[in-house]
Amino acid sequence: MSRHLEGKVAAVTGGGRGIGREVARALAAQGAAVVVNDLGVTVAGQRETSSPADDVVKEIKASGGKASSNHEDISTPEGGESLVNQAIKEFGQLDILVNVAGILRDRMIFNMTIEEWDAVIRVHLRGHFCTMRPATAHMRERRFGRIINFSSNSAQGAPGQPNYAAAKAGILGLTWSSAAALQKYNITVNAIMPGAATRMTDTIPAGRLPGTRPEATNASGTPMDPANVPPIIVYLASDEAADVTGQTFGASGYRISRFTHLEADKIIYSDGPWDIEHLFKVFKQTLGTGMKPPRMTM
Ligand SMILES: NC(=O)c1ccc[n+]([C@@H]2O[C@H](COP(=O)([O-])OP(=O)(O)OC[C@H]3O[C@@H](n4cnc5c(N)ncnc54)[C@H](O)[C@@H]3O)[C@@H](O)[C@H]2O)c1
């Protein structure tokens, strides 16, 4: 069977656990050399004593693959640069960047502290910038790159996650802007909205997630096994997907979906500046019809 990523070099942030671990293993199984990054933190972002990146590297090597571990914090410029430089130093180049690392600090907007807000924006949104900046500089020189970013359904309106929803929606803007800027250099940038049972979803109260979801420890072999997320990522990382950029794909269970871009679904015009009294008169029958609330799922 042919392998789709033979000769490629990949970096995966948050590759030590959950979905990131499965992404790193899948890329390696398809022939890529993988730098597995993981800082080793709790779901809330507190430091742990060891990094799980080393375990994933051992697993990949034991299966005959090529990998090395990186333990830096990807929400810092130094961490992002270290990841890209390590790929170049150890494997000669960086072709594929998958930004998976993430944390949660859920709280209703009216109770959220500035520290909870900053911590989540930092790891997700700033973290994506900190790896993408040095990675795109290198990929632009080589006129080749595949970047896969991690957004979330929560971007569409999860009520108890204002920081996370904002970061994940910001990642979509970053993905679209970068896709538009980098297409001419043969660099594609796409986003994933995943769904899988991990320690992260274990923290969410039952009933807040759509459908039923096993606990992370029981997920293996079920539709919500995080190993079901990587196939679309392997495709997007391959040469085959050269024309796929600026897109958002859902990958959850055995379902892969494609999302539309934001589009105006109703437009009203005025011949000149809008008369406020006229807008009050027409709003309900025009822009105010058929309004959908934001999706309230996780
Ligand atoms: N599990 C889901 O259903 C789901 C749904 C939507 C989005 N996501 C997103 O998918 C990604 C993976 O989530 P998961 O469920 O596998 O979570 P997880 O907690 O199992 O894994 C996240 C990993 O990121 C690492 N990490 C956190 N901060 C880091 C930093 N600053 N530098 C380097 N590594 C860091 C952690 O140590 C951890 O190993 C996240 O971005 C998450 O927001 C997951």
The ligand as a MOL file (V3000), in Angstrom:
LIG
                    3D

  0  0  0     0  0            999 V3000
M  V30 BEGIN CTAB
M  V30 COUNTS 44 48 0 0 0
M  V30 BEGIN ATOM
M  V30 1 N -11.9060 16.6690 21.9700 0
M  V30 2 C -12.8140 17.3270 21.2930 0
M  V30 3 O -13.9600 16.8600 21.0810 0
M  V30 4 C -12.5010 18.6800 20.7260 0
M  V30 5 C -13.5510 19.4250 20.1820 0
M  V30 6 C -13.2660 20.6510 19.6040 0
M  V30 7 C -11.9480 21.1130 19.5650 0
M  V30 8 N -10.9450 20.3860 20.1310 0 CHG=1
M  V30 9 C -9.5760 20.9110 20.0450 0
M  V30 10 O -8.7130 19.8600 19.6450 0
M  V30 11 C -7.4100 20.0680 20.2180 0
M  V30 12 C -6.9700 18.8130 20.9750 0
M  V30 13 O -7.8550 18.5880 22.0590 0
M  V30 14 P -7.8650 17.2400 22.9170 0
M  V30 15 O -9.2820 16.9900 23.2050 0
M  V30 16 O -7.0340 16.2130 22.2540 0 CHG=-1
M  V30 17 O -7.1570 17.7550 24.2810 0
M  V30 18 P -6.0330 17.1050 25.2250 0
M  V30 19 O -6.1040 17.8790 26.5120 0
M  V30 20 O -6.1580 15.6250 25.2870 0
M  V30 21 O -4.6690 17.4460 24.4780 0
M  V30 22 C -4.1560 18.7530 24.3790 0
M  V30 23 C -2.6310 18.6720 24.4950 0
M  V30 24 O -2.0960 20.0100 24.3030 0
M  V30 25 C -0.9740 20.1640 25.1790 0
M  V30 26 N -0.7200 21.5940 25.4110 0
M  V30 27 C -1.5310 22.4800 26.0530 0
M  V30 28 N -0.9510 23.6930 26.0920 0
M  V30 29 C 0.2290 23.5850 25.4320 0
M  V30 30 C 1.2650 24.5200 25.1190 0
M  V30 31 N 1.1950 25.8020 25.4990 0
M  V30 32 N 2.3430 24.0850 24.4200 0
M  V30 33 C 2.4070 22.7840 24.0200 0
M  V30 34 N 1.4710 21.8520 24.2980 0
M  V30 35 C 0.3970 22.2570 24.9980 0
M  V30 36 C -1.4020 19.4110 26.4440 0
M  V30 37 O -0.3130 19.0560 27.2760 0
M  V30 38 C -2.1550 18.1980 25.8690 0
M  V30 39 O -1.3020 17.0750 25.7300 0
M  V30 40 C -7.5220 21.3210 21.0880 0
M  V30 41 O -7.1150 22.4510 20.3470 0
M  V30 42 C -9.0130 21.3940 21.3730 0
M  V30 43 O -9.4130 22.7130 21.6900 0
M  V30 44 C -11.1910 19.1850 20.7190 0
M  V30 END ATOM
M  V30 BEGIN BOND
M  V30 1 1 1 2
M  V30 2 2 2 3
M  V30 3 1 2 4
M  V30 4 1 4 5
M  V30 5 2 4 44
M  V30 6 2 5 6
M  V30 7 1 6 7
M  V30 8 2 7 8
M  V30 9 1 8 9
M  V30 10 1 8 44
M  V30 11 1 9 10
M  V30 12 1 9 42
M  V30 13 1 10 11
M  V30 14 1 11 12
M  V30 15 1 11 40
M  V30 16 1 12 13
M  V30 17 1 13 14
M  V30 18 2 14 15
M  V30 19 1 14 16
M  V30 20 1 14 17
M  V30 21 1 17 18
M  V30 22 2 18 19
M  V30 23 1 18 20
M  V30 24 1 18 21
M  V30 25 1 21 22
M  V30 26 1 22 23
M  V30 27 1 23 24
M  V30 28 1 23 38
M  V30 29 1 24 25
M  V30 30 1 25 26
M  V30 31 1 25 36
M  V30 32 1 26 27
M  V30 33 1 26 35
M  V30 34 2 27 28
M  V30 35 1 28 29
M  V30 36 1 29 30
M  V30 37 2 29 35
M  V30 38 1 30 31
M  V30 39 2 30 32
M  V30 40 1 32 33
M  V30 41 2 33 34
M  V30 42 1 34 35
M  V30 43 1 36 37
M  V30 44 1 36 38
M  V30 45 1 38 39
M  V30 46 1 40 41
M  V30 47 1 40 42
M  V30 48 1 42 43
M  V30 END BOND
M  V30 END CTAB
M  END
